[in-house]
Amino acid sequence: MLTHPNIDPVALKLGPLSIHWYGLMYLLGFWIAWGMAIRRARLPHVDWSRDRMADLLFYVVMGVILGGRIGYVLFYAYDPAGRWLPASDPLMIIRVWRGGMSFHGGLLGVLIAMGVFARVQKLKYFEVADFTAVLVPIGLFTGRIGNFINGELWGKPTDLPWGMVFPTTAPDLLPRHPSMLYEAILEGLVMFAILWFVGRRPTPRGLISALFLLLYGSFRFLIEFVRVPDAQLGYLHFGWLTRGQELCLPMLLGGLVILVWSLRDRRAAGDAT
């Protein structure tokens, strides 16, 4: 049995300003992603300029922050009675310092941001999406490490040898699945390794985007079975379906549709040559 190290979520205090580890993990994720983007841009079949990548990073950051916060407010900001909190407190949407970000909301924000960027740059949408999808798992990894530092999003009780006690945030002192680390490994490291390997060579348009949606949707859906659902929502359907799983279903469907389109598009291109 392991015990959570109980790390102070505040990394540094500068007078009234508190710098949280969670925010630093976001910055670290963007920094590493920028470095990997430079390496990917040098591939002969990609050939993106640094200026184009810098512009894309700006759009993606805006999509992550705005989409992530709006998504949290729309999908998760409910009290235990099921009342939507912004109805009585509309300003909560701008109080980002109190926490609350949604991956699925951030994804929607990035999808929109990439569409705007592709239009401005006169690029095909999936050229932008395939470039970006390879890099997203880096941010997922650092974000989940931020969740681990905060001792949040832990899983159900377990007797497995790596079960972890979270004495501050789960005071029942039961060893639990460190589900945020499962997500860091699968949604972060494993997914990045797969997408980076596939993206080293030319691929049909949309293939990498489809793989991203299918991999994330599958990993997250499975991990939700050992992760404790959000206290204010609980299980939504059938006594086991969580909000996270519910939001993964459109990702899986979208990934399948894009995958079929991508493979058909490749065959059509081959028949035309």
C-alpha positions as CSV (number, residue, x, y, z in Angstrom):
1,M,0.0,0.0,0.0
2,L,1.2,3.5,-0.9
3,T,0.5,6.9,0.6
4,H,0.0,10.1,-1.3
5,P,2.9,12.4,-0.5
6,N,0.5,15.2,0.4
7,I,2.2,17.9,-1.7
8,D,1.2,21.5,-1.1
9,P,-0.8,22.5,-4.2
10,V,0.7,26.0,-4.0
11,A,4.2,25.9,-5.4
12,L,5.1,29.5,-4.7
13,K,3.6,32.5,-2.9
14,L,4.6,36.0,-3.9
15,G,2.8,38.3,-1.5
16,P,-1.0,37.9,-2.3
17,L,-0.2,35.9,-5.4
18,S,-0.2,32.1,-5.2
19,I,1.3,30.1,-8.0
20,H,-0.2,26.6,-8.1
21,W,1.4,23.4,-9.3
22,Y,-1.6,22.7,-11.5
23,G,-1.1,25.9,-13.4
24,L,2.7,25.2,-13.7
25,M,1.9,21.8,-15.1
26,Y,-0.2,23.4,-17.9
27,L,2.8,25.7,-18.7
28,L,5.1,22.8,-18.6
29,G,2.9,20.9,-21.0
30,F,2.8,23.8,-23.5
31,W,6.6,24.2,-23.3
32,I,7.3,20.5,-24.0
33,A,4.6,20.4,-26.7
34,W,6.3,23.4,-28.4
35,G,9.7,21.6,-28.4
36,M,8.1,18.5,-29.9
37,A,6.2,20.6,-32.4
38,I,9.5,22.0,-33.7
39,R,10.8,18.4,-34.2
40,R,7.5,17.4,-36.0
41,A,7.5,20.5,-38.2
42,R,10.9,19.5,-39.6
43,L,9.6,16.3,-41.0
44,P,9.6,16.5,-44.8
45,H,5.9,15.6,-45.1
46,V,5.0,18.3,-42.6
47,D,7.3,21.2,-43.3
48,W,5.7,23.9,-41.1
49,S,7.5,27.2,-40.3
50,R,8.1,28.3,-36.8
51,D,5.9,31.4,-37.3
52,R,3.0,29.1,-38.3
53,M,3.5,26.9,-35.2
54,A,3.6,30.0,-32.9
55,D,0.3,31.2,-34.3
56,L,-1.2,27.7,-33.9
57,L,0.0,27.6,-30.3
58,F,-1.8,30.9,-29.5
59,Y,-5.1,29.6,-31.0
60,V,-4.7,26.2,-29.1
61,V,-4.0,27.9,-25.8
62,M,-7.0,30.1,-26.1
63,G,-9.1,27.1,-27.1
64,V,-7.9,25.0,-24.1
65,I,-8.4,27.7,-21.5
66,L,-11.8,29.1,-22.8
67,G,-13.2,25.7,-23.8
68,G,-11.9,24.0,-20.7
69,R,-13.5,26.5,-18.4
70,I,-16.8,26.8,-20.3
71,G,-17.0,23.0,-20.6
72,Y,-16.5,22.6,-16.9
73,V,-19.3,25.1,-16.2
74,L,-21.6,23.4,-18.7
75,F,-20.9,19.8,-17.9
76,Y,-19.9,19.7,-14.2
77,A,-21.0,22.8,-12.3
78,Y,-23.9,21.3,-10.4
79,D,-24.7,21.1,-6.7
80,P,-25.7,17.8,-5.1
81,A,-29.3,18.6,-5.7
82,G,-28.7,18.8,-9.5
83,R,-29.1,22.5,-9.8
84,W,-26.9,24.3,-12.3
85,L,-24.7,26.6,-10.2
86,P,-24.2,29.4,-12.8
87,A,-28.0,30.0,-12.7
88,S,-27.6,31.6,-9.3
89,D,-23.9,32.6,-9.6
90,P,-23.1,33.6,-13.2
91,L,-19.7,35.1,-12.3
92,M,-18.4,31.6,-11.4
93,I,-17.4,31.1,-15.0
94,I,-14.6,33.7,-14.7
95,R,-13.3,32.5,-11.3
96,V,-10.8,30.2,-12.8
97,W,-8.5,30.5,-9.8
98,R,-10.9,28.4,-7.9
99,G,-10.3,25.5,-10.2
100,G,-12.5,23.6,-12.6
101,M,-11.4,22.6,-16.2
102,S,-13.0,20.0,-18.5
103,F,-10.9,18.1,-21.0
104,H,-14.0,17.6,-23.3
105,G,-14.7,21.3,-23.1
106,G,-11.1,22.1,-23.9
107,L,-11.3,19.7,-26.8
108,L,-14.3,21.5,-28.3
109,G,-12.5,24.8,-27.8
110,V,-9.4,23.5,-29.6
111,L,-11.6,22.1,-32.5
112,I,-13.1,25.5,-33.0
113,A,-9.7,27.2,-32.7
114,M,-8.2,24.9,-35.2
115,G,-11.0,25.7,-37.6
116,V,-10.4,29.4,-37.3
117,F,-6.6,28.9,-37.7
118,A,-7.0,26.7,-40.8
119,R,-9.3,29.3,-42.4
120,V,-6.9,32.2,-41.6
121,Q,-3.8,30.2,-42.8
122,K,-5.8,28.8,-45.8
123,L,-5.0,25.2,-44.8
124,K,-7.1,22.1,-44.9
125,Y,-8.7,21.4,-41.5
126,F,-7.2,17.9,-41.0
127,E,-3.8,19.1,-41.9
128,V,-4.0,21.3,-38.8
129,A,-5.9,18.7,-36.7
130,D,-3.4,15.9,-37.5
131,F,-0.4,18.1,-36.6
132,T,-2.0,19.2,-33.3
133,A,-3.4,15.8,-32.2
134,V,0.1,14.3,-31.9
135,L,1.0,17.0,-29.3
136,V,-2.1,17.0,-27.2
137,P,-1.2,13.9,-25.1
138,I,1.8,15.9,-23.7
139,G,-0.6,18.3,-22.1
140,L,-2.8,15.5,-20.9
141,F,0.1,13.9,-19.2
142,T,1.3,17.1,-17.3
143,G,-2.4,17.9,-16.5
144,R,-2.9,14.6,-14.8
145,I,0.3,14.9,-12.9
146,G,-1.2,18.2,-11.7
147,N,-4.2,16.3,-10.5
148,F,-2.0,13.9,-8.7
149,I,-0.2,16.7,-6.9
150,N,-3.5,18.1,-5.8
151,G,-4.6,14.6,-4.6
152,E,-7.8,14.8,-6.7
153,L,-9.7,12.5,-9.1
154,W,-8.7,9.4,-7.2
155,G,-10.3,6.0,-7.8
156,K,-12.3,3.4,-6.0
157,P,-11.0,1.4,-3.1
158,T,-8.6,-1.5,-4.1
159,D,-6.5,-4.2,-2.6
160,L,-3.9,-4.1,-5.4
161,P,-0.3,-3.5,-4.2
162,W,-0.2,0.0,-5.8
163,G,-3.4,1.1,-4.1
164,M,-2.8,4.6,-2.6
165,V,-4.2,6.3,0.5
166,F,-5.1,9.9,0.0
167,P,-5.2,11.1,3.7
168,T,-6.0,14.7,3.0
169,T,-8.6,14.5,0.2
170,A,-10.0,11.0,0.9
171,P,-10.0,10.9,4.7
172,D,-11.5,7.4,4.9
173,L,-7.9,6.2,4.6
174,L,-8.8,3.4,2.2
175,P,-6.2,2.5,-0.4
176,R,-7.6,3.6,-3.8
177,H,-6.8,3.3,-7.5
178,P,-4.5,6.3,-8.3
179,S,-6.7,6.8,-11.4
180,M,-5.1,10.1,-12.3
181,L,-1.8,8.2,-12.8
182,Y,-3.5,5.6,-15.0
183,E,-4.8,8.5,-17.1
184,A,-1.3,10.1,-17.2
185,I,0.2,6.9,-18.5
186,L,-2.5,5.8,-21.0
187,E,-3.9,9.2,-22.2
188,G,-0.5,10.8,-22.0
189,L,2.6,8.6,-22.5
190,V,1.1,5.7,-24.4
191,M,-1.1,7.8,-26.7
192,F,1.8,10.1,-27.4
193,A,4.1,7.2,-28.3
194,I,1.5,5.7,-30.7
195,L,0.6,9.0,-32.4
196,W,4.2,10.1,-32.7
197,F,5.2,6.8,-34.2
198,V,2.3,6.8,-36.7
199,G,3.0,10.5,-37.6
200,R,6.6,10.0,-38.5
201,R,5.6,9.1,-42.0
202,P,2.9,10.5,-44.3
203,T,-0.6,9.4,-43.4
204,P,-4.0,9.8,-45.0
205,R,-5.7,13.0,-44.0
206,G,-7.6,12.6,-40.7
207,L,-6.0,9.3,-39.7
208,I,-4.1,10.8,-36.8
209,S,-7.1,12.8,-35.6
210,A,-9.2,9.6,-35.8
211,L,-6.7,7.6,-33.8
212,F,-6.6,10.4,-31.2
213,L,-10.3,10.4,-30.7
214,L,-10.5,6.6,-30.6
215,L,-7.6,6.1,-28.2
216,Y,-8.5,8.8,-25.8
217,G,-12.2,7.8,-25.8
218,S,-11.3,4.2,-25.1
219,F,-8.7,4.9,-22.4
220,R,-10.9,7.4,-20.6
221,F,-14.0,5.2,-20.9
222,L,-12.2,2.2,-19.3
223,I,-10.5,4.2,-16.5
224,E,-13.8,5.7,-15.5
225,F,-14.8,2.2,-14.2
226,V,-12.2,2.5,-11.4
227,R,-12.4,6.3,-10.9
228,V,-14.9,7.7,-8.4
229,P,-17.5,9.8,-10.3
230,D,-17.8,13.5,-9.6
231,A,-19.6,13.8,-6.2
232,Q,-22.1,16.3,-7.4
233,L,-23.1,14.1,-10.4
234,G,-22.6,10.5,-9.4
235,Y,-23.6,7.9,-11.9
236,L,-25.9,9.2,-14.6
237,H,-27.3,6.1,-16.2
238,F,-27.6,2.3,-15.6
239,G,-26.0,2.7,-12.2
240,W,-22.5,2.9,-13.7
241,L,-22.3,5.4,-16.6
242,T,-20.4,8.6,-15.6
243,R,-20.4,12.0,-17.2
244,G,-16.9,11.4,-18.4
245,Q,-18.0,8.2,-20.2
246,E,-21.0,9.9,-21.6
247,L,-18.8,12.6,-23.1
248,C,-16.5,9.9,-24.6
249,L,-19.2,8.3,-26.6
250,P,-19.4,11.1,-29.2
251,M,-15.5,11.0,-29.4
252,L,-15.6,7.3,-30.2
253,L,-18.3,7.7,-32.8
254,G,-16.6,10.7,-34.4
255,G,-13.3,8.8,-34.4
256,L,-14.9,5.9,-36.3
257,V,-16.5,8.2,-38.8
258,I,-13.3,10.1,-39.5
259,L,-11.3,6.8,-39.7
260,V,-13.6,5.4,-42.3
261,W,-13.6,8.7,-44.3
262,S,-9.8,8.8,-44.1
263,L,-9.2,5.3,-45.4
264,R,-11.8,5.8,-48.1
265,D,-10.1,9.1,-49.1
266,R,-6.8,7.3,-49.3
267,R,-8.2,4.6,-51.6
268,A,-9.9,7.2,-53.7
269,A,-6.6,9.1,-54.1
270,G,-4.8,5.9,-55.0
271,D,-7.5,5.1,-57.6
272,A,-7.1,8.5,-59.2
273,T,-3.3,8.1,-59.7
